[in-house]
Amino acid sequence: MDKFLTIKLTLSDYPGTADKFISRIDVSPLGASPGQGCVFTLPIILSGITSFEAYFKTLINEPKASQQLKELGISLFKCIFQDGVRDKWNNILGLINYGQSNKLRIAFNILSEKLVNIPWELLHDGNDHLLRIKRISIVRVIDELVAPKKAFGPITHPLLIVANPGGYFNADEHIENIYNEFVQANILESNINVLKDATKDNIFEFLQQHRDGDFLYFLGHGGLDENEEGVILLQSDTNQEGENLEAARLAEGLNDSNIRFVYFNSCSTGVSGSGTFSGVGQKIMLRGDVVSVIAMQAPISAQKGMDIAKLFIRKIMQIETIEVALSSVRNQYVADSFTWAIPIIYTYLQGPEDFEKNQVLSLLGSLIREETYALCIPSFKETLLEEEISSKGYKAQINVNGNDVNNSEYYHYPGLSFAQSDIKAANYITNLLLMVTSYDNIKLLKGSAIQEETASKCIFLFGSRSNVYVSQVLNGYSPTFRLYYNKKEWYIIDKGYNKKYSINPPDQQSSEQWDAIADYCCIQKIIATSKVYFLISGLGDRGTIGGCWWFIENWKFLLREAGTGEFRYLLRLPTSIYSDIEIVTRENNEWGQSIDE
């Protein structure tokens, strides 16, 4: 899991002056910068720029645009990183160089109206623009927002809205491309909904009809009205030029939906008016119940806007965070003079950490943080399963020098116990659960207790008895994988493809022999009416432990491939090295033996 190191950099007015400002690191892994921060004035290079929207337009055909942006970025960097702020910054840079998985976020908290429309995304430290450094991202936060009300995990129900009064671009081609990106990411077409020719009336009807939508993509025009308030331009029956919809009103409509993330592919939706937070993106964050907004701080061509959006959706559907996905897109536009700097992100201070937690929660079947989870493990008494002793009256025996003797001579613990290998397997899953909850919310259950377990909505089952336990609580449950054990072979029957996967019994081999041959593990997610079950069952104990290791190493893969739905995988462990685990292609006769129906 990536570790995100966040710097909250606050820019504010210097009291009693009109042209001085303060830069201060309020939050960082190494604490705040000393004192009030550094006092700065805007660089001379900005003196001739009255509108950055207009400034970006002048760069479109400017051969020296890259050099101009570099000079501007260096000037901005030198302004805000001075004295103690600069020293703190340099110390923090050492942290990302030290940890290869560390990613640095610069979260701008801009309190000055005069600074809000400056393109801080252009910051350049003399070596490169910070946004072009792969492990650094720049976002904008709003101090008034403490914590998001809605969790944001993977996108499962995207809503695409188009408004193109005047027909200034090819909206049909654009939306078709975005639509296809979601289809290629295995989103069901029935879950992708499109509104073309959006108006003030039908946009809210559309949001109400599709309240399960979790992502809103708006394609159209945006900016500020005569009152310098953020608006988007919609179709109109009476005006060919369209009519404005206030961002504040759109935010209210989003509050009645499940939308958690908004992408405005609209010019100037990241620009603010006379108020610090009057732009479209800021209004949606302040008034709407969303986690993040991507908006544009300058005009962008229709083709480049579409290309950036397609790449972004492709990345985020690979279970990347919003910031990592956009950083990847920016780096693919390195050769472009300035397009990479136009998108800006509004989000929360703790954004990416919450995103990864919510991804795990989505895989587990819940977005509720305080969910209770159960780990269901077969229980033994003197090496026999508890239920076999009680139901069949078995007496535990063990073979010693060719003779069957009572286990009580060798096993003196009088109560029930768990197999060490099952506990090892459960420990791997516990590490995943601790990403989203605490130890207090994780239960360890003996297998026979599953029927009485009502508190846990998500239950993991380990070992060969998993199918039996699930069948006790799910009427009509028919397992895809069946595990069988006899003295000649241990094997799995894959009922889905009518194949058999077998191994020689491990108890008839030395540990060295066992480590050198294959084992198998089946992993299933079963969604019931009120619960979600995960079954991780190996033929041998290496299969169960290795399957759990593979699960936590590949949870993003599982989420990307199956979304929040069910899945079934058969794994092959060729050796005792878990990194060698491979997915069995079940439909092909790979290692499996076809059997009669």
LINGI-V494566 format. One record per pair of residues at least 12 apart in sequence whose ideal C-beta (glycine too) atoms are under 10 Angstrom apart, sorted by the first residue. I is the first residue (numbers start at 1). J is the second residue. Records with the same first field share a line. If there is no record, write none. Layout:
BEGIN
I=J / J
END
This chain:
BEGIN
1=101 / 353 / 356 / 357 / 360 / 432 / 435 / 552 / 555 / 556
2=99 / 101 / 102 / 103 / 135 / 320 / 321 / 324 / 352 / 353 / 356
3=29 / 95 / 96 / 99 / 101 / 102 / 103 / 352 / 353
4=29 / 101 / 102 / 103 / 104 / 105 / 135 / 137 / 321 / 323 / 324 / 350 / 351 / 352 / 353 / 355 / 356
5=28 / 29 / 30 / 92 / 93 / 95 / 96 / 99 / 102 / 103 / 104 / 105 / 135 / 136
6=27 / 28 / 29 / 92 / 103 / 104 / 105 / 106 / 107 / 137 / 139 / 141 / 349 / 350 / 351 / 352 / 353
7=25 / 26 / 27 / 28 / 29 / 30 / 33 / 85 / 88 / 89 / 92 / 104 / 105 / 106 / 107 / 108 / 136 / 138
8=24 / 25 / 26 / 27 / 28 / 32 / 105 / 106 / 107 / 108 / 109 / 141 / 143 / 349
9=23 / 24 / 25 / 26 / 27 / 28 / 33 / 37 / 80 / 81 / 85 / 89 / 106 / 107 / 108 / 109 / 110 / 120 / 138 / 141
10=22 / 23 / 24 / 25 / 26 / 27 / 32 / 33 / 37 / 107 / 108 / 109 / 110 / 111 / 112 / 141 / 143
11=23 / 24 / 37 / 40 / 79 / 80 / 108 / 109 / 110 / 111 / 112 / 114 / 115 / 116 / 118 / 120
12=24 / 36 / 37 / 109 / 110 / 111 / 112 / 115 / 143
13=111 / 112 / 113 / 114 / 115
14=36 / 37 / 39 / 40 / 41 / 112
15=36
17=39 / 41
18=114
19=41 / 42 / 114
20=39 / 40 / 41 / 42
21=37 / 38 / 39 / 40 / 41 / 42 / 79 / 80 / 110 / 111 / 112 / 114 / 115
22=36 / 37 / 38 / 39 / 40 / 80 / 85 / 111 / 112
23=36 / 37 / 38 / 39 / 40 / 79 / 80 / 81 / 82 / 83 / 85 / 86 / 115
24=36 / 37 / 38 / 80 / 84 / 85 / 88 / 109
25=37 / 38 / 80 / 81 / 84 / 85 / 86 / 87 / 88 / 89 / 92 / 106
26=107 / 109 / 143 / 349
27=107 / 109 / 349
28=88 / 89 / 91 / 92 / 95 / 104 / 106 / 107
29=91 / 92 / 95 / 96 / 102 / 104
30=88 / 89 / 91 / 92 / 94 / 95
31=88 / 91
32=84 / 85 / 88
33=81 / 82 / 83 / 84 / 85 / 86 / 87 / 88 / 89
34=83 / 84 / 85 / 87 / 88
35=83 / 84 / 85
36=84
37=80 / 82 / 83 / 84 / 85 / 88
38=79 / 80 / 81 / 82 / 83 / 84 / 85 / 86
39=82 / 83
40=76 / 78 / 79 / 80 / 81 / 82 / 83 / 85
41=79
42=75 / 76 / 79 / 114 / 115 / 118
43=71 / 72 / 74 / 75 / 76 / 77 / 78 / 79
44=75
45=68 / 71 / 72 / 74 / 75 / 76
46=72 / 75 / 76 / 79 / 118
49=72 / 118
51=117 / 271 / 298
52=72 / 117 / 118 / 119 / 122 / 268 / 271 / 297 / 298
53=117 / 223 / 224 / 267 / 268 / 271 / 296 / 297 / 298 / 299
54=298 / 299
55=68 / 69 / 72 / 119 / 298 / 338
56=69 / 119 / 267 / 268 / 296 / 297 / 298 / 299 / 300 / 337 / 338 / 339 / 341 / 342
57=298 / 299
59=298 / 337 / 338
60=299 / 301 / 337 / 338 / 339
61=337
62=337 / 338
63=337
64=337
65=336 / 337 / 338
66=129 / 335 / 336 / 337 / 338
67=337
68=337 / 338
69=119 / 122 / 124 / 129 / 337 / 338 / 340 / 341
70=122 / 124 / 126 / 128 / 129
71=122 / 124
72=118 / 119 / 122 / 123 / 124
73=119 / 120 / 121 / 122 / 123 / 124 / 125 / 126 / 128 / 129 / 130 / 131 / 341
74=122 / 123 / 124 / 125 / 126 / 127 / 129
75=122 / 123 / 124
76=118 / 119 / 120 / 121 / 122 / 123 / 124
77=89 / 120 / 122 / 123 / 124 / 125 / 126 / 129 / 130
78=123 / 124 / 125 / 126
79=115 / 118 / 123
80=108 / 115 / 120 / 123
81=123 / 125
89=104 / 106 / 125
92=104 / 106
93=125 / 133 / 136
96=133 / 135 / 136
97=135
99=135
100=135
101=135
102=135
103=134 / 135 / 136 / 137 / 321 / 323 / 324 / 327 / 352
104=130 / 133 / 135 / 136 / 137 / 138
105=135 / 136 / 137 / 138 / 139 / 141 / 323 / 345 / 347 / 349 / 350 / 351 / 352
106=120 / 121 / 123 / 130 / 131 / 136 / 137 / 138 / 139 / 140
107=137 / 138 / 139 / 140 / 141 / 345 / 347 / 348 / 349 / 350 / 351
108=120 / 121 / 123 / 138 / 139 / 140 / 141 / 344 / 346
109=140 / 141 / 142 / 143 / 349
110=140 / 141 / 142 / 143 / 272 / 276 / 277 / 282
111=142 / 143 / 276 / 277
112=276
113=272 / 273 / 274 / 275 / 276 / 277 / 278
114=276
115=276
116=140 / 270 / 271 / 272 / 273 / 275 / 276 / 277 / 278 / 279 / 282
117=268 / 270 / 271 / 272 / 273 / 276 / 279 / 297 / 298
118=297
119=270 / 297 / 298 / 338 / 341 / 342 / 344
120=138 / 140 / 297 / 341 / 344
121=137 / 138 / 139 / 140 / 270 / 297 / 330 / 338 / 340 / 341 / 342 / 343 / 344 / 345
122=138 / 338 / 340 / 341
123=136 / 138 / 341
128=334
129=330 / 334 / 338 / 340 / 341
131=326 / 327 / 330 / 331 / 340 / 341 / 343
132=327 / 330 / 331 / 333 / 334 / 340 / 341
133=327 / 331
134=324 / 327 / 328 / 330 / 331
135=324 / 327
136=323 / 327
137=321 / 322 / 323 / 324 / 326 / 327 / 330 / 345 / 347 / 351 / 352
138=323 / 326 / 327 / 330 / 341 / 344 / 345
139=292 / 322 / 323 / 326 / 344 / 345 / 346 / 347 / 348 / 349 / 351 / 352
140=270 / 281 / 282 / 285 / 293 / 295 / 297 / 344 / 345 / 346 / 347
141=285 / 345 / 346 / 347 / 348 / 349 / 350 / 351
142=276 / 277 / 282 / 285 / 286 / 346 / 347 / 348 / 349
143=276 / 277 / 349
144=277 / 285 / 286
145=285 / 286 / 291 / 346 / 347 / 348 / 349
146=348 / 349 / 350
147=348 / 349 / 350 / 354
148=260 / 285 / 289 / 290 / 291 / 292 / 347 / 348 / 350 / 351 / 354 / 358
149=255 / 260 / 289 / 290 / 291
150=214 / 255 / 257 / 258 / 259 / 260 / 261 / 288 / 289 / 290 / 291 / 358 / 367
151=214 / 260 / 291 / 354 / 355 / 357 / 358 / 359 / 361 / 362 / 366 / 367 / 368 / 369
152=214 / 215 / 259 / 260 / 261 / 290 / 291 / 292 / 321 / 322 / 347 / 348 / 351 / 354 / 355 / 358 / 359 / 362 / 367
153=214 / 260 / 291 / 319 / 354 / 355 / 356 / 357 / 358 / 359 / 360 / 361 / 362 / 363 / 367 / 559 / 564
154=185 / 187 / 214 / 215 / 316 / 317 / 319 / 355 / 358 / 359 / 362 / 363 / 556 / 559 / 560 / 563 / 564
155=182 / 185 / 187 / 191 / 213 / 214 / 215 / 217 / 260 / 261 / 313 / 316 / 317 / 319 / 563
156=182 / 187 / 188 / 191 / 192 / 212 / 213 / 214 / 215 / 258 / 362 / 563 / 564 / 565
157=182 / 187 / 188 / 190 / 191 / 192 / 193 / 210 / 211 / 212 / 213 / 214 / 215 / 258 / 259
158=178 / 179 / 181 / 182 / 185 / 187 / 191 / 192 / 193 / 194 / 210 / 213 / 214 / 215 / 216 / 217 / 259 / 261 / 263 / 313 / 317
159=191 / 192 / 193 / 194 / 195 / 206 / 207 / 209 / 210 / 212 / 213 / 214 / 215 / 216 / 217 / 218 / 257 / 258 / 259 / 262
160=174 / 175 / 176 / 178 / 179 / 182 / 192 / 193 / 194 / 195 / 196 / 213 / 215 / 216 / 217 / 218 / 219 / 263
161=175 / 193 / 194 / 195 / 196 / 197 / 198 / 202 / 203 / 206 / 207 / 216 / 217 / 218 / 219 / 220 / 232 / 234 / 250
162=174 / 175 / 178 / 194 / 195 / 196 / 197 / 198 / 217 / 218 / 219 / 220 / 234 / 235 / 265
163=195 / 196 / 197 / 198 / 199 / 203 / 218 / 219 / 220 / 221 / 222 / 232 / 233 / 234 / 235 / 236 / 242 / 243 / 245 / 266
164=196 / 197 / 198 / 219 / 220 / 221 / 233 / 234 / 235 / 242 / 302
165=197 / 198 / 199 / 220 / 221 / 233 / 234 / 235 / 236 / 239 / 240 / 241 / 242 / 243
166=221 / 233 / 235 / 240 / 241 / 242
167=240
168=220 / 221 / 302
169=219 / 220 / 221 / 301 / 302 / 303 / 305 / 306
170=302 / 303 / 306
171=196 / 197 / 219 / 220 / 302
172=196
173=302 / 303 / 306
174=219 / 265 / 302 / 303 / 305 / 306 / 309 / 310
175=194 / 195 / 196 / 217 / 219 / 306
176=194
177=306 / 307 / 309 / 310 / 313
178=192 / 194 / 217 / 219 / 263 / 265 / 306 / 309 / 310 / 312 / 313
179=192 / 193 / 194 / 217
180=192 / 310 / 313
181=309 / 310 / 311 / 312 / 313 / 314 / 316 / 317
182=215 / 217 / 313 / 314 / 317
184=313 / 314 / 317
185=313 / 314 / 316 / 317 / 318 / 560 / 563
186=317 / 560 / 561 / 562 / 563 / 565
187=215 / 313 / 317 / 563
188=563 / 565
191=210 / 212 / 213 / 214 / 563
192=210 / 213
193=206 / 209 / 210 / 212 / 213
194=206 / 217
195=207 / 209 / 210 / 218
196=219 / 235
197=234 / 235
198=218 / 219 / 220 / 232 / 233 / 234 / 235 / 242 / 245
199=234 / 235 / 236 / 237 / 242 / 243 / 245
200=234 / 235 / 236 / 243 / 244 / 245 / 246 / 249 / 250
201=234 / 237
202=234 / 235
203=218 / 232 / 234 / 235 / 245 / 249 / 250 / 253
204=245 / 249 / 250 / 252 / 253 / 254 / 256 / 257
205=253
206=253 / 257
207=250 / 253 / 254 / 255 / 256 / 257 / 258 / 259
208=253 / 256 / 257
209=257
210=257 / 258 / 259
211=256 / 257 / 258 / 259
212=257 / 258 / 259
213=254 / 257 / 258 / 259 / 260
214=257 / 258 / 259 / 260 / 261
215=258 / 259 / 260 / 261 / 262 / 263 / 290 / 313 / 316
216=250 / 254 / 257 / 259 / 260 / 261 / 262 / 263 / 264 / 284 / 288 / 290 / 293
217=261 / 262 / 263 / 264 / 265 / 294 / 309 / 312 / 313
218=232 / 234 / 250 / 262 / 263 / 264 / 265 / 266 / 269 / 280 / 284 / 295
219=263 / 264 / 265 / 266 / 302 / 305 / 306 / 309
220=232 / 233 / 234 / 235 / 242 / 245 / 264 / 265 / 266 / 267 / 269
221=233 / 234 / 242 / 244 / 266 / 267 / 268 / 269 / 299
222=244 / 245 / 247 / 264 / 265 / 266 / 267 / 268 / 269 / 270 / 271 / 279 / 280 / 281 / 295 / 296
223=244 / 266 / 267 / 268 / 269 / 271 / 273 / 279 / 280 / 296 / 299
224=244 / 247 / 268 / 269 / 271 / 272 / 273 / 274 / 278 / 279 / 280
225=244 / 246 / 247 / 273 / 278
226=244 / 273
227=246 / 273 / 274 / 275 / 278
228=271 / 272 / 273 / 274 / 275 / 278 / 279
229=244 / 246 / 247 / 248 / 272 / 273 / 274 / 275 / 278 / 279 / 280 / 283
230=244 / 245 / 246 / 247 / 248 / 250 / 251 / 264 / 268 / 269 / 270 / 271 / 272 / 273 / 275 / 277 / 278 / 279 / 280 / 281 / 282 / 283 / 284 / 295
231=243 / 244 / 245 / 246 / 247 / 248 / 249 / 250 / 269 / 279 / 280 / 283
232=244 / 245 / 246 / 247 / 249 / 250 / 264 / 266 / 269 / 280
233=245 / 266 / 267
234=250
245=280
246=280 / 283 / 287
247=264 / 269 / 278 / 279 / 280 / 281 / 282 / 283 / 284 / 285 / 286 / 287 / 288 / 293 / 295
248=278 / 280 / 283 / 284 / 286 / 287 / 288
249=283 / 287
250=262 / 280 / 283 / 284 / 287 / 288
251=280 / 283 / 284 / 285 / 286 / 287 / 288 / 289 / 290 / 293
252=287 / 288 / 289
253=288
254=284 / 287 / 288 / 289 / 290
255=287 / 288 / 289 / 290
256=289
257=288 / 289 / 290
258=289
259=284 / 288 / 289 / 290 / 291
260=288 / 289 / 290 / 291 / 292 / 358 / 367
261=290 / 291 / 292 / 293 / 294 / 316 / 322 / 347 / 355
262=280 / 281 / 284 / 285 / 288 / 290 / 291 / 292 / 293 / 294 / 295 / 346
263=292 / 293 / 294 / 295 / 296 / 309 / 312 / 313 / 316 / 322 / 326 / 343
264=280 / 281 / 284 / 293 / 294 / 295 / 296 / 343
265=294 / 295 / 296 / 300 / 302 / 305 / 306 / 308 / 309 / 312 / 343
266=280 / 281 / 295 / 296 / 299 / 300 / 305
267=295 / 296 / 297 / 298 / 299 / 300 / 301 / 302 / 305 / 342
268=280 / 281 / 295 / 296 / 297 / 298 / 299 / 300 / 342
269=281 / 282 / 283 / 284 / 293 / 294 / 295 / 296 / 297 / 344
270=282 / 293 / 294 / 295 / 296 / 297 / 298 / 342 / 343 / 344 / 345 / 346
271=295 / 296 / 297 / 298 / 344
272=297
277=346
279=293 / 295 / 297 / 344 / 346
280=293 / 295 / 296 / 346
281=293 / 294 / 295 / 296 / 297 / 344 / 345 / 346
282=295 / 346
283=346
284=346
285=346 / 347 / 348
286=346
290=346 / 347 / 348
291=322 / 346 / 347 / 348 / 351 / 354 / 355 / 358
292=321 / 322 / 323 / 345 / 346 / 347 / 348 / 351 / 352 / 355
293=322 / 344 / 345 / 346 / 347
294=308 / 309 / 312 / 322 / 325 / 326 / 343 / 344 / 345 / 346 / 347
295=342 / 343 / 344 / 345 / 346
296=308 / 342 / 343 / 344
297=341 / 342 / 343 / 344
298=338 / 339 / 341 / 342 / 343 / 344
299=342
300=338 / 339 / 342 / 343
301=339
304=333 / 336 / 339 / 340 / 342
305=339 / 342 / 343
307=329 / 332 / 333 / 336 / 339
308=326 / 329 / 330 / 332 / 333 / 336 / 339 / 340 / 342 / 343
309=329 / 343
310=329
311=325 / 326 / 328 / 329 / 330 / 332 / 333
312=325 / 326 / 328 / 329 / 330 / 343
313=325 / 329
314=328 / 329
315=327 / 328 / 329 / 332
316=328 / 329 / 355
317=560 / 563
318=556 / 557 / 560
319=355 / 356 / 359 / 362 / 363 / 555 / 556 / 557 / 558 / 559 / 560 / 561
320=352 / 355 / 356 / 359 / 556 / 560
321=347 / 351 / 352 / 353 / 354 / 355 / 356 / 359
322=345 / 347 / 351 / 352 / 355
323=345 / 347 / 351 / 352 / 355
324=352 / 355 / 356
326=340 / 343 / 344 / 345
327=340 / 345
329=343
330=342 / 343
353=435
354=369
356=435 / 436 / 556
357=369 / 435 / 436 / 437
358=436
359=435 / 436 / 555 / 556 / 559 / 560
360=432 / 433 / 435 / 436 / 437 / 552 / 555 / 556 / 559
361=435 / 436 / 437 / 458 / 564
362=559 / 563 / 564
363=432 / 436 / 458 / 525 / 532 / 534 / 551 / 555 / 556 / 558 / 559 / 562 / 563 / 564 / 567
364=432 / 433 / 436 / 437 / 457 / 458 / 460 / 525 / 532 / 534 / 555 / 559 / 564
365=457 / 458 / 525 / 527 / 528 / 531 / 532 / 533 / 534 / 564 / 565
366=436 / 457 / 458 / 532 / 564
367=436 / 564
368=436 / 437 / 457
369=436 / 437 / 438 / 441
370=436 / 437 / 438 / 440 / 441
371=433 / 436 / 437 / 441 / 455 / 456 / 457 / 458
372=437 / 440 / 441 / 442 / 443 / 453 / 454 / 455 / 456 / 457 / 458 / 459
373=429 / 430 / 432 / 433 / 436 / 437 / 441 / 442 / 443 / 455 / 456 / 457 / 458 / 459 / 460 / 532 / 534
374=441 / 442 / 443 / 444 / 445 / 449 / 450 / 453 / 455 / 456 / 457 / 458 / 459 / 460 / 461 / 531 / 533
375=418 / 422 / 423 / 425 / 426 / 427 / 429 / 430 / 433 / 442 / 443 / 444 / 445 / 456 / 459 / 460 / 461 / 462 / 534
376=422 / 426 / 443 / 444 / 445 / 446 / 447 / 448 / 449 / 450 / 453 / 456 / 459 / 460 / 461 / 462 / 463 / 465 / 466 / 469 / 470 / 533 / 534 / 535
377=418 / 419 / 422 / 423 / 425 / 426 / 444 / 445 / 446 / 447 / 449 / 460 / 461 / 462 / 463 / 465 / 466 / 469
378=418 / 419 / 422 / 446 / 447 / 448 / 461 / 462 / 463 / 464 / 465 / 466 / 468 / 469
379=415 / 416 / 417 / 418 / 419 / 422 / 445 / 446 / 447 / 448 / 449 / 465
380=396 / 411 / 413 / 416 / 417 / 418 / 419 / 422 / 446 / 447
381=394 / 396 / 407 / 411 / 413 / 414 / 415 / 416 / 417
382=394 / 395 / 396 / 397 / 398 / 406 / 407 / 408 / 409 / 410 / 411 / 412 / 413 / 414 / 416 / 417
383=396 / 397 / 398 / 407 / 410 / 411 / 417 / 419
384=396 / 397 / 407 / 411
385=416 / 419 / 447 / 448 / 463 / 464 / 465 / 468
386=416 / 417 / 446 / 447 / 448
387=446 / 447 / 448 / 465 / 468 / 469
389=416
390=448
395=407 / 408
396=408 / 410 / 411
398=410 / 411
399=507
416=446 / 448
417=446
418=444 / 446 / 447 / 462 / 463
419=462 / 463 / 541 / 544
420=541 / 545
421=462 / 463 / 538 / 540 / 541 / 542 / 543 / 544 / 545
422=447 / 462 / 463 / 465 / 536 / 541 / 544 / 545 / 548
423=444 / 462 / 545
424=462 / 541 / 544 / 545 / 548 / 549
425=460 / 462 / 463 / 521 / 536 / 537 / 538 / 541 / 543 / 544 / 545 / 546 / 547 / 548 / 549 / 551
426=442 / 444 / 460 / 462 / 536 / 544 / 545 / 548
427=545 / 548
428=536 / 544 / 545 / 546 / 547 / 548 / 549 / 550 / 551 / 552 / 553 / 578
429=442 / 460 / 462 / 534 / 536 / 548 / 549 / 551 / 552
430=442 / 444 / 460 / 548 / 552
431=548 / 549 / 552
432=460 / 548 / 551 / 552 / 553 / 555
433=458 / 460 / 552
435=552 / 555
437=458
441=455 / 456
442=456 / 460
443=455 / 456 / 459
445=459 / 460 / 461 / 469
447=461 / 462 / 463 / 465 / 466 / 468 / 469 / 472
448=465 / 469 / 472
449=469
450=466 / 468 / 469 / 470 / 472 / 473 / 533
451=469 / 472 / 473
452=473
453=473 / 531
454=530 / 531
456=531 / 532
457=528 / 530 / 531 / 532
458=531 / 532 / 533 / 534
459=473 / 526 / 528 / 531 / 532 / 533 / 534 / 535
460=532 / 533 / 534 / 535 / 536 / 548 / 551
461=524 / 526 / 533 / 534 / 535 / 536 / 537
462=534 / 535 / 536 / 537 / 538 / 541 / 544 / 545 / 547 / 548
463=483 / 535 / 536 / 537 / 538 / 541 / 543 / 544
464=482 / 483 / 484 / 485 / 490 / 492 / 522 / 537 / 538 / 539 / 540 / 541 / 543 / 544
465=483 / 535 / 537
466=479 / 481 / 483 / 522 / 524 / 533 / 534 / 535 / 536 / 537 / 544
467=479 / 480 / 481 / 482 / 483 / 522 / 524 / 535 / 537
468=483
469=533 / 535
470=524 / 526 / 528 / 531 / 533 / 535
473=528 / 531 / 533
474=526 / 528 / 529 / 531 / 533
475=528
477=526 / 528 / 533
478=495
479=493 / 495 / 522 / 524 / 526 / 535 / 537 / 568
480=493 / 494 / 495 / 496 / 497 / 522 / 524 / 526 / 535 / 566 / 568 / 570 / 586
481=493 / 494 / 495 / 496 / 501 / 520 / 521 / 522 / 523 / 524 / 535 / 537 / 568 / 569 / 570 / 586
482=494 / 495 / 500 / 522 / 537
483=501 / 520 / 522 / 537 / 538 / 539 / 543
484=500 / 502 / 539
485=505 / 507 / 539
486=505
487=505 / 507 / 508
488=502 / 504 / 505 / 508
489=502 / 503 / 504 / 505 / 539
490=502 / 503 / 504 / 505 / 506 / 507 / 519 / 520 / 538 / 539 / 540 / 543
491=503 / 520 / 539 / 592 / 593 / 595
492=520 / 521 / 522 / 537 / 538 / 539 / 543 / 570 / 584 / 592
493=592 / 595
494=520 / 522 / 568 / 570 / 584 / 586 / 587 / 592 / 595
495=597
496=568 / 570 / 586 / 587
497=570 / 584 / 585 / 586 / 587 / 588 / 589 / 592 / 594 / 595
498=592 / 594 / 595 / 596 / 597
499=570 / 584 / 586 / 587 / 588 / 589 / 590 / 591 / 592 / 593 / 594 / 595
500=592 / 593 / 594 / 595
501=518 / 519 / 520 / 522 / 539 / 570 / 572 / 584 / 586 / 590 / 591 / 592 / 593
502=518 / 520 / 539 / 591 / 592 / 593
503=517 / 518 / 519 / 520 / 539 / 540 / 543 / 573
504=517 / 518
505=539 / 540
506=519 / 539 / 540 / 541 / 542 / 543
507=540
509=540
511=576
512=576
514=540 / 541 / 542 / 576
515=542 / 575 / 576 / 577
516=574 / 575 / 576
517=540 / 542 / 573 / 574 / 575 / 576
518=539 / 540 / 542 / 543 / 572 / 573 / 574 / 575 / 580 / 582 / 591
519=538 / 539 / 540 / 541 / 542 / 543 / 544 / 545 / 546 / 547 / 571 / 572 / 573 / 574 / 575 / 576 / 581
520=537 / 538 / 539 / 540 / 542 / 543 / 546 / 547 / 570 / 571 / 572 / 573 / 584 / 591 / 592
521=536 / 537 / 538 / 539 / 540 / 542 / 543 / 544 / 545 / 546 / 547 / 548 / 549 / 550 / 551 / 569 / 570 / 571 / 572 / 573 / 581 / 584
522=535 / 536 / 537 / 538 / 539 / 543 / 544 / 547 / 568 / 569 / 570 / 571 / 584
523=535 / 536 / 537 / 538 / 547 / 548 / 550 / 551 / 554 / 558 / 567 / 568 / 569 / 570 / 571 / 583
524=536 / 537 / 566 / 567 / 568 / 569 / 570
525=558 / 562 / 564 / 565 / 566 / 567 / 568 / 569
526=566 / 567 / 568
527=564 / 565 / 566
532=564 / 566
533=566
534=548 / 551 / 567
535=547 / 568
536=548 / 550 / 551 / 571
538=571 / 573
539=573
540=573
542=573 / 575 / 576 / 578
543=571 / 572 / 573 / 581
545=573 / 576 / 578
546=571 / 572 / 573 / 575 / 576 / 577 / 578 / 579 / 580 / 581
547=569 / 570 / 571 / 573 / 578 / 581
548=578
549=573 / 578 / 579 / 581
550=569 / 571 / 573 / 578 / 579 / 581 / 582 / 583
551=569 / 571
553=578 / 579 / 581
554=569 / 571 / 581 / 583
557=569 / 583
568=586
569=583 / 584 / 586
570=583 / 584 / 585 / 586 / 590 / 591 / 592
571=583 / 584
572=584 / 590 / 591 / 592
574=591
END
